[in-house]
Amino acid sequence: MSKHIARPWLFSQEDQDPRAATGKTLRWGFIATGGIANTVAGDLVQLKDAELYAVSSRRQETADAFAATHGARKAYGDDGGMHGYQRLLADDAVDVVYVATPHAQHYEVAKAALEAGKHVLCEKALTINAREATELVGLARERKLFLMEAMWSRFLPSMQRAFAIAASGELGEVKWVSADLGFPAPYDPTARIWSPADGGGALLDLTIYPLLWAWGTLGAPQSVSAVGTLNSDGVDSQNALTLGYDNGAIAQLTSSLLAHGPRCASVAGTGGFLQTHGSINNPRELHIRTGWDEPRVERFDVVGVGYCYELREVTRCIQQGLTESPVMPWDDSLDTMRLFDGVRSQLGVRYANDQPRGV
């Protein structure tokens, strides 16, 4: 994994309105029309230098409905043997695409987008495994195109503030981090979250959020141990990870599709601790206590649902000719996928995409 992060990735735009233009307007194409695409589209249209230009879906009527709801000019469904997303990628007016398909399709669609000369924001997890992620990063580097994993929580003012507090030394030396995310998801073999073919399970859908708290305050770990519960389809319904660091720090992360959890993150240091109130992926309060003093509370509002900050970063980077975000760099996505590959090996989780193509 990458070198231990002594100071986490921070950026200086927390006090700026993410809706304000930072350059030339970009025309976006959305690939897929599910719940997350609808939510992100609602935030994208608030950016003054972003246009939701096109959308694709397998069914033309679904693409048409999404376009009508969000004001997109073009709608592409499957037609004449071409997938809707292929038709969208053939549209020269599209500058950047947002890939919101199930996990198992991220590689195929993002690869096609990069080959078509489009910049890419791809939903997390970036791919199914590290091999696919490495190939996408290599292609983006070769084509000199922007690629970023859509880890939206990294860019939120509350998260940036939490990472800044941990990096400032106010908490002393961080010694342990705990974070959990869980909710009961009724089993449905046709649902993406439970489908082995789609990369379903708690790991790729949920664990990336608890992991963010360890990554943002301690950096990449030197060891990982994992236990989990697999259902009869081989999908992990819950997992628990313990991350170890050479300096003696420990992170304990839990994700579950079986049970409600407090959805709380704690960052504990030799001089104090920080704790979230509200979901760990979009906390609205941070409670900070130094020594035995009474905790102070810092409260946060977000613009839109919270995706505006991520979308601003993508837009700004492309306008400035960057191929990767300094806040969400390629190495972090690659290290995350390597970590998840190792966790899956310990849990016994296999995906169809793990089989090399053409074999």
N, C-alpha and C positions, 0 to 999 in steps of 0.2 A: 504494500500500500504506500501511498504518498507519505512524505515526511510529516511527522507530527506537527499539527498546527499550533504554534505558540500564541498567535493572535488570530482570532477567527476573521472570516471575511465580513467586513463592514463597509457600508457605503454612506455617502453624505447627503442623501436625498430624503431623509425621513421627514423633514419639515416642509418639503415642497409638495405642491398639489400634483399628484400623478396624472391628472387630467390635462395639465398644461402642455402645450406643444413644445417639443424640443428640436424640431426640424421638419423635413419634408414629410408629407402625408404618405403612409404606407397602405397598400391595398392588401387586405388579409383574405385568405381562403380557409374556411373551416372544413375539416375532413371528419365526418360523423356528426350526428345530430342528437346524441343522448343527453342525459341530465347535465353532465359537466359542461358539455358544449353550450347548452342553453344558458347556464349560469355565467360562464366566461364571456359569452357574447354580450350579455347584459352589461358587463363591465367594460368591454372593449369599446362599445359605441359611445362611452363617456370620454374617451381620449380624443382630443381635438385634432390630432395628427394621425389618426387611424381610421380606416374605412373598412367595414365588414363588406367586402366586395362580392365574395362567392361562397357557396356551401355545397358539399357533396354528400350523398347518401346512396344506399343501394336502390332505394325506390324513389322515383322522380317526385311522387306526390309528397313524400316526407321532406325531401329537399325543398320543394316549393313552399311547404308550410313553414319551415324554419326560416327561409328567406323572407317570407311575408311578415313573420313575427319580428324579425330583427332588422329588416330593411336592406337585406343583401340584394345586389343587382342581378346576380347570376345564381342559378340553381342547377346542379348536375346530378342526375341519377344514372344508374346503369343503363347502357343503350348500345345496341349493335355489337355486343361482345366486349365492350369497354366498360370497366368499372367507373362509377361516378367519380371517384377520386382521380382516376387517370384522365378523365375529361377535364376536371378542374385543373390538374397539373399542366395540361396542354394549353391553358389559357395564359397568354403572355402578359396579361394585365395583372396577374397575381404576383405580389412581391414576396409574401411570407405566408406560410401555412401553419395552422394549429392542428396537430394530430390528436384526436380525442377518441380513437378506436380502442377496443380492448387491448390489454397488454401484448398478447401474442401477435397482434398485427402491427405493432409500433415499428418494428424493424423494416418490414416490407414496405409500408407506406412512407416512412421517413426516408428510406433509401431511394424510393422512386421520386420523392420530392427533391432531394438533393441532386439526383441525376437530372432532374428537369430544371435545375438552376434556381430552385426556390430556397429561401431561408426557412428554418424550421424551429418551431416551438413544439415539443412533444411531451404529452402528458407523462407523469411519473407512474411507475418506474420507467426509465428511458427505454428499456428493452426487457426481454425475458431473462437474458443472461449476459455475462461479461463479454463473451465472444461477439455477440450481436452489437453491443455497445461500442466495442473497440472498432468494429468495421464502420459503424456510422461516424464515429469521431474521425477516423482516417479519411473517410470520404469527404466530410465537411472540410477538413484541413486541405485535402487535395484540390477541392473545388473552390476554396476560399469563400465558403458560405457560412452564415451564422447558424449554430445549432445549440439549443439549450433544453435541458430537462425542466419541465414545468413544476418546479418545487416552489410553489407560490408563497408558502409560509415564510421562507427565508427573507422575503422582501417586506414583510409587514413591520410597521413601526414598533409594535410591541416585541416582536422577535428580535429585531435589530437592537432594541434597547436592552433586552435581556442579555444578548451576547456581549454588548458593550460593557454592561455592568460586570459580567464575569471576567472580561478581559482587563478591566480597569484595576483589579486588585482589591476592590471594595469588599469582596467576599473572602479575601485571603487566597490561599491556594485551593483550587477546586479539587475535592477529594472523592466525591461521589455524585452521581446524577441518577435520578430515577424518573421514569416517564411511562405512562400507560395510555392506551386507547382501545376501547372495547365497546361493543354493543351486540345484542343478540340479533343475528340475521337469519330468519327462518330458512331452512334448507330448501332449495329449489334447484334441481339439477340443470334446469334451462337458464338459470340466472348467471350472468357473467361472473359474479363474485364467487360462485361455487363451481364453475366450469374448469376442469383441468385443461381443456383445449384452449381456453382464453387466458390461462395463467392466473386463475382464481385462487383465493385463499387470503389469509390475514397478512402474510409476509409482504407481498407486493402492494397490496391495497392500503394497509394500515401501518406496518412497522416502520415505514419510511418517515413517519411523523415523530414517534418516540426517538428514532435514531437521530433525527435532526438536532434534538436537544443535547445528545452526547457529542455529536459532530461539531456543533457550534460552540461548545464550551470546553471540550477536551481534545477535539481533533480526532483523527483516525486512530482506532485502537491497535494494539499490538497482538491481542488475542481475543477470540470470540468463542464462547460456548453457548449451545442452544439446546432447548428441549421444546417439544411441541406435541399437539394432538392432531392426528390425521384422521379424516373420515374414510369411509370405505372406498371412495374414489381417489384417495391419495392426496386430497386437498388439505392443507393445514388450516384447521379451524381456530387454533390459537397457538401462540408461541411465546417463549420467554428467552431473552438473550442477556448474557452477562459479558460485558466488554472489559478487557483488562488493559492497563497502560503501564508502561515501564516505570513511571514515577509513582506507582502504587495506587493511582486513582481507579475507580470502578464505576461502571454504568450498568444499571439494571432496567431492562426495557420489556414491556409486556404488551401484547396485542391479542385481541380476541374477537371472534365472530359468534361467540357463545354466550357472553355475559356482559352486563353493564359494568363499567368501571368509572372511577372518579375523573378520569381524563385529566390528570394532573401531572405537572412536571416540577421537580425540585432540583435545584443546583446548590450543593452544600460545600462550603469551603471552611478553611481554618478560622476565618474571621466572621462568618455569617452565612446566611442562606437566602435563596430566592425561590419563590413558589408562585405558580400560575393559578389564576382563578378564571374559569371559562375553559373551553376546549383547548387542548394543547396546540392545535394547529392554527388557532386564531384567538389567543388569549386577550381578554379585554382589561385584565388587571394583573399587575405584578406586585407581590407582597415581598418586601426586602427587609431583612432584619440583620443588623450588625451586632455581634456579640449577644448580650442579653437585653438590648434595648427594645423598646416597643417597635413593631414593624411599621414601616411607612408604606403607603399604597400609591402606586402610579397607575393611572387609568388611561385607556386609549380608545379612540374612535377610528373607524376605517372609512375610506372612500369606497362607495359601492359595497360589494360583498367582501372585497379584499383582494381581488385578482388584478385590480388596476395597477398595483405596484409592480407586480411581475411583468405585466404587459408594457408598462412604461420602460422597464429595463430592457426588454427585447427591442422595443422601438428605438430607444436611445442608442443601443449598441449597433443596430443595423444602420441607423443614420450616421453614426460615426465610423462606419466601416470595420467594426470589430467582428470577429468570427466566434468569439465566446465571451460570456459574461464574467467579469472578475468576481462577482458575487456568487455565481453558480457555474464554476469552471468545469471543463470537461473532466479533469482529473477526479473531481469529487463524484461525478456520475459513474466513472469507471471504477473507482474504489468502492462505491456503494454496490454496484453489481457484482464485484468480486466478493465482497462481504456476503451478499445474499446467496451467491453460488456456494460459498462455504457453509452457510447456515442450512441451505437445502440439502447439502450432502450429509450434514449431521442429522437432519430431520427425516431424510429419505424421500424428499419431494422431487419428482421428475416432471419435466415439461416436454411436450412433443418437439418444441423448438430446440431442445438440447441436442437433438440428433443433427449432425451437420447436413446441410442441404446437398442433395444429390447422392446421398448414401442410402 
